[in-house]
Amino acid sequence: MIASTQPRLLLVHAHPDDESINNGATMAAYVARGAQVTLVTCTRGEEGEILVPELSHLASDKEDGLGAHREIELAAAMNELGVSDFRFLGAPVKKWRDSGMIGTPQNERPDAFWNSDLDEAARHLEKIILEIKPHVLITYDENGGYGHPDHIKAHQVAMRAAELARTSGWEIKKIYWNTIPISVIEEGIAAMKGTGVDFFGVEKAEDFPFAAPDHLVTTVFNGDEFVAKKMAAMKAHPTQIAVDGPFFALSDNLGFRVWGREFYRLVHGEKSGPFDEAGRELDLFAGVELN
């Protein structure tokens, strides 16, 4: 039974590990505050690059077992964040596959998420929305953050499902898109200079695909107390996130607390205080009437 006064948060992501990188601190913090947090992952990430050499046999062009393995990684990550409600879109009726990148053979598969019927996929998500009745939704922007087909489709499905749910009687009060302000990217680039590890292959903030002009960033969530949980969740995805890679190198050079700040752009609903010194919201549920 849904508690009418319980804040309810829904996150829609493309692959396992996206949630921990983008929203790990936010998820852990709201769980600790008593919110119901639901994660919907659209694919199992079957086409991901494998960073653990001894698991290379799981690759899609070999045993094709990465998807099943990443389900296990996702469960371990959710255990670290305290999230008990995590699902794959369409399960158990439908299963969409990681689409790979545009122009690859994987992207042309009929079961690839990119090739899914938008309304069919959205109807599966609408059912979840009508079940859990979230007050807040988090997903990607219209470019999926960095242009991956599955991220773009996840955005489209999330926004369409919110629209369908609205006509069916439940309006999600606030919808956020993940983002990072350019000023934060600049801080990261400066911190990485001279370390021998670049900032995700970019030399200036404008080249970073997730970066947004600071004035478009409406909300910052400060989850400093939950950085350890976020880092543990990221480490639970070893096939995708290397502990000696840029994420953890950035932590060494800026301090682990850098991962406690997670940034959002409010695209539906009213911006509400309290605000920080830059006029950004500090609470995703601010101004939301819980019902």
MIKESE-426150 format. One record per residue: residue in one letter; x negated, y negated, z negated of N, C-alpha, C in turn. Coordinates in steps of 0.05 Angstrom, whole numbers, padded with zeros to 5 digits, always signed. Layout:
N
AXYZXYZXYZ
...
//
This chain:
291
M-00017+00024+00000+00000+00000+00000-00018-00025+00000
I-00010-00045+00016-00025-00070+00018-00018-00088-00006
A-00038-00097-00020-00034-00116-00042-00030-00144-00030
S-00008-00157-00036-00001-00182-00023-00020-00204-00029
T-00034-00203-00052-00052-00224-00060-00081-00217-00054
Q-00086-00195-00041-00114-00186-00036-00123-00198-00009
P-00145-00212-00009-00156-00222+00017-00163-00198+00034
R-00157-00201+00060-00162-00178+00078-00177-00188+00103
L-00200-00176+00108-00218-00184+00129-00222-00161+00149
L-00219-00168+00174-00223-00149+00196-00247-00158+00213
L-00265-00139+00219-00287-00145+00236-00286-00126+00260
V-00290-00137+00284-00290-00120+00308-00317-00123+00321
H-00331-00100+00323-00358-00099+00334-00360-00078+00357
A-00381-00081+00372-00384-00064+00396-00398-00037+00390
H-00419-00038+00374-00435-00014+00369-00442-00012+00339
P-00448+00012+00329-00459+00014+00302-00485-00002+00301
D-00490-00016+00280-00512-00034+00272-00506-00063+00277
D-00488-00069+00296-00480-00097+00301-00469-00110+00276
E-00454-00095+00261-00440-00106+00237-00460-00113+00215
S-00480-00096+00211-00500-00101+00190-00517-00125+00196
I-00525-00128+00221-00542-00151+00229-00527-00177+00227
N-00502-00177+00238-00487-00202+00239-00473-00210+00213
N-00463-00190+00199-00444-00196+00177-00448-00180+00152
G-00472-00168+00149-00476-00151+00126-00472-00164+00099
A-00482-00188+00096-00479-00202+00071-00450-00211+00066
T-00437-00220+00087-00409-00228+00085-00392-00204+00077
M-00396-00181+00089-00380-00158+00083-00385-00149+00054
A-00410-00147+00045-00416-00138+00018-00405-00158-00002
A-00407-00184+00003-00397-00203-00016-00367-00202-00019
Y-00353-00200+00003-00324-00200+00000-00314-00174-00012
V-00327-00152-00007-00320-00127-00021-00323-00131-00051
A-00346-00144-00059-00351-00148-00088-00330-00167-00100
R-00318-00185-00084-00298-00203-00093-00270-00191-00094
G-00268-00166-00085-00242-00152-00086-00226-00153-00061
A-00239-00163-00039-00225-00164-00013-00224-00136+00000
Q-00204-00132+00016-00203-00108+00033-00218-00114+00059
V-00239-00100+00064-00256-00104+00088-00253-00080+00106
T-00245-00085+00131-00241-00064+00151-00259-00070+00175
L-00275-00050+00182-00292-00052+00206-00281-00034+00228
V-00278-00045+00252-00271-00030+00275-00294-00031+00295
T-00305-00009+00302-00328-00007+00321-00317+00005+00347
C-00323-00008+00369-00310+00000+00394-00323+00023+00409
T-00349+00027+00405-00363+00050+00417-00382+00061+00396
R-00394+00083+00403-00413+00096+00386-00442+00090+00393
G-00446+00073+00413-00473+00065+00420-00490+00087+00433
E-00477+00103+00450-00491+00126+00462-00515+00118+00479
E-00515+00094+00490-00536+00086+00509-00558+00070+00496
G-00558+00068+00470-00578+00052+00456-00606+00063+00459
E-00625+00045+00458-00653+00053+00457-00659+00066+00431
I-00675+00088+00431-00681+00102+00406-00709+00095+00396
L-00710+00083+00373-00736+00073+00362-00750+00094+00345
V-00738+00117+00340-00750+00138+00324-00759+00160+00343
P-00786+00163+00347-00796+00182+00368-00786+00210+00364
E-00784+00219+00339-00776+00247+00335-00746+00252+00341
L-00731+00230+00346-00703+00233+00354-00699+00227+00383
S-00720+00225+00398-00717+00217+00427-00701+00238+00443
H-00699+00262+00432-00683+00282+00447-00654+00276+00447
L-00645+00257+00430-00617+00250+00429-00608+00231+00451
A-00627+00221+00467-00621+00202+00487-00600+00211+00507
S-00586+00192+00519-00564+00199+00537-00573+00215+00561
D-00598+00212+00569-00608+00227+00592-00621+00253+00585
K-00618+00260+00558-00629+00286+00549-00605+00302+00536
E-00604+00303+00510-00583+00318+00497-00557+00302+00494
D-00558+00276+00498-00535+00258+00495-00522+00261+00468
G-00539+00261+00447-00529+00264+00420-00531+00239+00403
L-00539+00216+00415-00543+00192+00399-00517+00182+00387
G-00495+00183+00402-00470+00173+00391-00462+00186+00365
A-00464+00212+00364-00457+00227+00340-00477+00219+00317
H-00502+00215+00324-00521+00208+00303-00516+00180+00293
R-00508+00162+00310-00503+00135+00302-00477+00133+00285
E-00459+00152+00288-00436+00153+00270-00446+00157+00241
I-00466+00175+00238-00477+00181+00212-00491+00156+00201
E-00506+00142+00218-00520+00118+00209-00500+00097+00200
L-00478+00094+00215-00458+00074+00208-00446+00081+00181
A-00440+00106+00176-00429+00114+00150-00448+00107+00127
A-00474+00112+00132-00494+00106+00111-00495+00076+00106
A-00494+00060+00128-00495+00031+00125-00471+00020+00110
M-00447+00031+00116-00423+00023+00102-00424+00030+00072
N-00436+00052+00066-00440+00060+00038-00457+00039+00024
E-00477+00029+00037-00494+00008+00025-00479-00018+00020
L-00461-00024+00038-00445-00049+00036-00420-00046+00019
G-00413-00022+00013-00389-00017-00003-00363-00017+00012
V-00365-00015+00039-00342-00015+00056-00331+00013+00060
S-00307+00018+00052-00296+00045+00054-00278+00049+00079
D-00268+00027+00090-00250+00028+00113-00265+00020+00138
F-00276+00040+00152-00289+00034+00178-00279+00055+00198
R-00274+00046+00222-00260+00063+00242-00272+00057+00269
F-00268+00077+00287-00275+00073+00315-00249+00067+00331
L-00250+00047+00348-00227+00039+00363-00215+00063+00379
G-00189+00067+00376-00175+00088+00390-00176+00115+00377
A-00193+00120+00358-00196+00146+00345-00170+00152+00329
P-00161+00177+00330-00173+00200+00344-00163+00205+00372
V-00145+00187+00381-00132+00191+00407-00151+00186+00430
K-00166+00164+00428-00182+00154+00450-00211+00150+00441
K-00229+00154+00460-00258+00150+00453-00271+00136+00477
W-00279+00111+00472-00293+00097+00493-00323+00099+00488
R-00338+00099+00511-00367+00103+00510-00382+00077+00514
D-00405+00075+00501-00424+00053+00506-00427+00049+00536
S-00425+00024+00544-00425+00018+00573-00452+00013+00585
G-00473+00010+00568-00498+00002+00580-00496-00026+00591
M-00515-00034+00607-00516-00060+00619-00504-00061+00647
I-00495-00084+00655-00484-00087+00682-00505-00079+00703
G-00496-00064+00723-00514-00055+00744-00526-00028+00740
T-00522-00016+00716-00533+00010+00711-00512+00031+00717
P-00520+00056+00722-00500+00078+00727-00481+00082+00703
Q-00492+00079+00679-00475+00082+00655-00452+00063+00655
N-00456+00039+00666-00436+00019+00665-00413+00025+00684
E-00417+00044+00702-00397+00051+00722-00380+00075+00714
R-00387+00087+00692-00372+00111+00682-00343+00103+00676
P-00324+00119+00684-00296+00112+00678-00289+00111+00648
D-00305+00126+00631-00300+00125+00603-00315+00103+00588
A-00330+00087+00603-00345+00065+00591-00325+00044+00580
F-00331+00033+00557-00314+00013+00545-00309-00011+00563
W-00329-00018+00578-00327-00041+00596-00305-00036+00617
N-00301-00011+00624-00281-00005+00644-00253+00002+00633
S-00250-00001+00607-00225+00005+00594-00204-00015+00602
D-00179-00007+00602-00156-00025+00607-00154-00043+00582
L-00154-00069+00587-00154-00088+00565-00130-00084+00547
D-00106-00083+00558-00083-00081+00541-00081-00054+00527
E-00091-00033+00539-00091-00007+00526-00109-00008+00501
A-00133-00018+00505-00152-00020+00482-00141-00039+00461
A-00129-00061+00470-00118-00081+00451-00095-00069+00435
R-00079-00052+00447-00057-00040+00433-00066-00022+00410
H-00089-00008+00415-00100+00008+00393-00108-00010+00370
L-00120-00033+00376-00129-00051+00355-00104-00065+00342
E-00085-00071+00358-00060-00083+00347-00048-00065+00326
K-00048-00039+00330-00037-00020+00310-00052-00023+00283
I-00078-00026+00285-00093-00029+00260-00086-00056+00247
I-00084-00077+00263-00077-00103+00252-00050-00102+00238
L-00031-00090+00250-00004-00088+00238-00004-00071+00214
E-00023-00052+00212-00025-00035+00189-00038-00050+00165
I-00061-00062+00170-00076-00074+00148-00069-00104+00143
K-00057-00116+00163-00049-00145+00161-00072-00163+00152
P-00093-00165+00167-00115-00182+00159-00109-00211+00159
H-00120-00226+00141-00118-00255+00141-00139-00268+00158
V-00162-00254+00160-00185-00265+00175-00196-00244+00193
L-00204-00253+00217-00216-00236+00237-00243-00247+00245
I-00263-00230+00247-00290-00238+00257-00296-00221+00282
T-00305-00234+00303-00315-00220+00327-00335-00237+00341
Y-00341-00231+00366-00361-00246+00382-00347-00269+00397
D-00364-00286+00409-00354-00306+00427-00348-00294+00454
E-00340-00311+00473-00331-00301+00500-00354-00289+00516
N-00379-00295+00508-00402-00283+00522-00413-00259+00506
G-00398-00251+00485-00407-00229+00469-00433-00234+00455
G-00440-00259+00451-00465-00266+00438-00488-00268+00457
Y-00493-00246+00471-00516-00245+00489-00510-00232+00516
G-00485-00228+00522-00478-00219+00549-00475-00189+00553
H-00478-00173+00531-00475-00144+00534-00445-00139+00541
P-00440-00122+00561-00412-00116+00569-00395-00107+00546
D-00405-00091+00528-00388-00081+00506-00382-00103+00486
H-00400-00121+00483-00395-00144+00465-00374-00163+00477
I-00376-00167+00503-00356-00184+00516-00329-00170+00515
K-00328-00144+00520-00302-00130+00519-00291-00130+00491
A-00308-00127+00471-00299-00127+00443-00286-00154+00437
H-00298-00175+00446-00286-00202+00443-00259-00203+00456
Q-00257-00194+00481-00232-00195+00495-00210-00178+00482
V-00217-00155+00473-00198-00137+00459-00189-00149+00433
A-00208-00160+00418-00200-00172+00392-00181-00195+00395
M-00187-00213+00414-00170-00236+00418-00143-00228+00429
R-00143-00209+00447-00117-00200+00459-00100-00186+00437
A-00113-00170+00421-00099-00155+00400-00087-00175+00379
A-00102-00196+00373-00091-00217+00355-00066-00230+00367
E-00067-00234+00393-00044-00246+00407-00020-00227+00406
L-00025-00202+00412-00004-00182+00412+00008-00179+00384
A-00009-00178+00363+00001-00176+00336+00018-00200+00328
R+00011-00223+00338+00026-00247+00332+00054-00245+00342
T+00057-00234+00366+00084-00231+00377+00099-00208+00363
S+00084-00190+00350+00097-00168+00335+00102-00175+00306
G+00095-00200+00297+00103-00208+00271+00080-00214+00251
W+00054-00209+00259+00033-00215+00241+00013-00234+00254
E+00010-00258+00243-00010-00277+00253-00034-00277+00235
I-00057-00271+00247-00083-00274+00232-00088-00303+00228
K-00091-00311+00203-00092-00340+00197-00117-00354+00208
K-00140-00340+00206-00165-00352+00216-00181-00332+00232
I-00191-00341+00255-00208-00324+00272-00235-00338+00276
Y-00256-00322+00271-00283-00332+00272-00299-00317+00293
W-00317-00332+00306-00337-00319+00324-00364-00321+00311
N-00380-00299+00312-00407-00300+00302-00424-00320+00318
T-00442-00333+00305-00460-00352+00319-00484-00357+00301
I-00504-00371+00312-00527-00381+00296-00533-00409+00306
P-00535-00428+00288-00542-00456+00297-00570-00457+00307
I-00574-00474+00327-00601-00478+00339-00622-00485+00318
S-00614-00501+00299-00634-00509+00278-00645-00485+00263
V-00629-00465+00259-00638-00441+00245-00657-00425+00262
I-00651-00424+00288-00669-00410+00307-00696-00424+00308
E-00695-00450+00308-00720-00466+00308-00737-00460+00283
E-00723-00457+00261-00737-00451+00236-00750-00423+00238
G-00736-00404+00250-00747-00377+00253-00771-00377+00272
I-00769-00391+00294-00792-00392+00313-00816-00404+00300
A-00813-00425+00285-00835-00438+00272-00848-00420+00252
A-00832-00404+00237-00842-00387+00217-00858-00363+00229
M-00850-00355+00253-00863-00332+00265-00889-00339+00280
K-00893-00364+00286-00917-00372+00301-00942-00364+00285
G-00961-00352+00300-00986-00344+00288-00986-00318+00272
T-00962-00305+00272-00961-00279+00257-00966-00255+00275
G-00967-00259+00301-00971-00236+00319-00945-00223+00327
V-00922-00232+00316-00896-00222+00322-00879-00246+00331
D-00868-00244+00356-00852-00267+00365-00824-00266+00354
F-00809-00287+00358-00781-00288+00349-00763-00277+00371
F-00761-00251+00371-00743-00237+00390-00749-00245+00419
G-00775-00251+00425-00782-00256+00452-00776-00284+00463
V-00768-00302+00445-00762-00329+00455-00782-00349+00443
E-00787-00370+00459-00806-00391+00450-00792-00417+00443
K-00767-00420+00452-00752-00444+00444-00723-00436+00438
A-00711-00450+00420-00685-00442+00410-00664-00439+00432
E-00665-00456+00452-00645-00456+00473-00645-00429+00489
D-00667-00414+00487-00669-00389+00502-00657-00366+00486
F-00650-00371+00461-00639-00349+00444-00609-00347+00450
P-00600-00324+00459-00572-00323+00469-00550-00328+00449
F-00556-00323+00423-00536-00327+00403-00534-00356+00394
A-00555-00372+00401-00557-00399+00390-00534-00417+00400
A-00524-00434+00381-00504-00453+00388-00512-00480+00377
P-00504-00502+00391-00509-00528+00379-00498-00530+00351
D-00512-00543+00334-00504-00543+00306-00476-00554+00301
H-00467-00572+00318-00441-00584+00314-00418-00565+00320
L-00424-00542+00333-00404-00522+00339-00401-00502+00316
V-00420-00502+00298-00420-00483+00276-00403-00495+00253
T-00380-00483+00249-00361-00494+00230-00364-00483+00202
T-00377-00460+00200-00376-00445+00174-00402-00431+00169
V-00411-00432+00144-00434-00417+00136-00427-00402+00111
F-00433-00376+00111-00428-00361+00087-00455-00355+00073
N-00457-00363+00048-00481-00359+00033-00479-00333+00016
G-00492-00312+00026-00490-00287+00012-00517-00279+00000
D-00532-00298-00011-00559-00293-00021-00559-00269-00041
E-00539-00267-00057-00538-00245-00077-00536-00218-00064
F-00529-00217-00038-00523-00191-00025-00543-00185-00003
V-00565-00200-00002-00585-00194+00018-00597-00166+00016
A-00602-00157-00008-00613-00130-00012-00594-00109+00000
K-00568-00113-00003-00549-00094+00008-00549-00096+00038
K-00552-00120+00049-00553-00123+00078-00577-00110+00090
M-00600-00114+00077-00625-00102+00087-00624-00072+00085
A-00612-00062+00064-00609-00033+00062-00591-00022+00084
A-00569-00037+00090-00551-00028+00112-00566-00029+00139
M-00582-00049+00143-00598-00050+00168-00617-00026+00170
K-00630-00020+00148-00648+00003+00147-00634+00030+00151
A-00608+00030+00147-00592+00054+00151-00587+00060+00181
H-00596+00041+00198-00594+00044+00227-00622+00047+00239
P-00638+00067+00231-00666+00068+00240-00669+00073+00270
T-00650+00085+00283-00654+00089+00312-00653+00063+00327
Q-00641+00042+00314-00637+00016+00328-00653-00007+00316
I-00660-00005+00291-00674-00027+00278-00700-00017+00265
A-00722-00027+00275-00748-00018+00265-00756-00034+00240
V-00764-00020+00220-00772-00034+00195-00797-00051+00199
D-00812-00046+00220-00836-00063+00226-00830-00081+00249
G-00805-00085+00256-00797-00102+00279-00791-00130+00270
P-00780-00146+00288-00777-00175+00283-00758-00182+00261
F-00738-00165+00256-00719-00171+00234-00734-00172+00207
F-00750-00152+00202-00763-00150+00177-00788-00168+00176
A-00801-00172+00199-00823-00192+00200-00813-00220+00193
L-00789-00226+00203-00777-00252+00198-00772-00254+00168
S-00763-00233+00155-00758-00233+00127-00784-00238+00111
D-00806-00226+00121-00831-00230+00107-00840-00259+00108
N-00834-00273+00131-00844-00300+00135-00825-00322+00126
L-00800-00316+00124-00781-00336+00114-00769-00328+00087
G-00775-00304+00078-00763-00295+00054-00738-00280+00060
F-00732-00259+00044-00708-00243+00050-00682-00259+00048
R-00683-00282+00034-00658-00297+00032-00649-00309+00058
V-00667-00309+00078-00658-00320+00104-00635-00304+00115
W-00633-00279+00108-00611-00262+00119-00585-00266+00103
G-00586-00281+00082-00562-00285+00066-00543-00305+00079
R-00553-00323+00096-00537-00343+00109-00526-00331+00135
E-00500-00329+00137-00487-00319+00162-00468-00340+00172
F-00470-00346+00198-00457-00369+00209-00434-00362+00228
Y-00414-00379+00228-00390-00374+00244-00379-00399+00257
R-00363-00394+00278-00348-00416+00291-00318-00409+00288
L-00304-00427+00275-00275-00423+00271-00261-00431+00297
V-00246-00412+00309-00233-00417+00335-00202-00416+00332
H-00192-00406+00310-00164-00406+00305-00159-00410+00276
G-00141-00428+00269-00136-00435+00241-00148-00461+00233
E-00143-00469+00208-00152-00495+00199-00177-00494+00182
K-00196-00511+00188-00220-00513+00172-00213-00525+00145
S-00225-00513+00124-00217-00521+00097-00240-00520+00078
G-00241-00538+00059-00262-00539+00039-00259-00518+00018
P-00281-00514+00003-00304-00532+00000-00323-00531+00024
F-00338-00553+00027-00356-00556+00049-00385-00560+00039
D-00404-00554+00056-00432-00560+00049-00439-00588+00058
E-00464-00596+00055-00472-00623+00062-00469-00629+00091
A-00468-00609+00108-00465-00612+00137-00436-00611+00145
G-00418-00609+00126-00389-00608+00132-00379-00581+00141
R-00395-00560+00135-00387-00533+00143-00372-00519+00120
E-00352-00504+00127-00338-00487+00108-00357-00469+00094
L-00350-00462+00069-00366-00443+00054-00352-00417+00048
D-00326-00416+00054-00310-00392+00047-00292-00386+00071
L-00293-00362+00082-00277-00355+00105-00247-00355+00099
F-00240-00351+00074-00212-00350+00066-00202-00377+00055
A-00218-00398+00057-00210-00424+00047-00185-00434+00061
G-00166-00442+00046-00141-00452+00058-00121-00431+00066
V-00128-00406+00063-00110-00384+00072-00091-00377+00050
E-00065-00377+00057-00045-00368+00038-00043-00338+00040
L-00048-00324+00018-00049-00295+00018-00020-00284+00016
N-00013-00268+00035+00014-00256+00035+00013-00229+00048
//
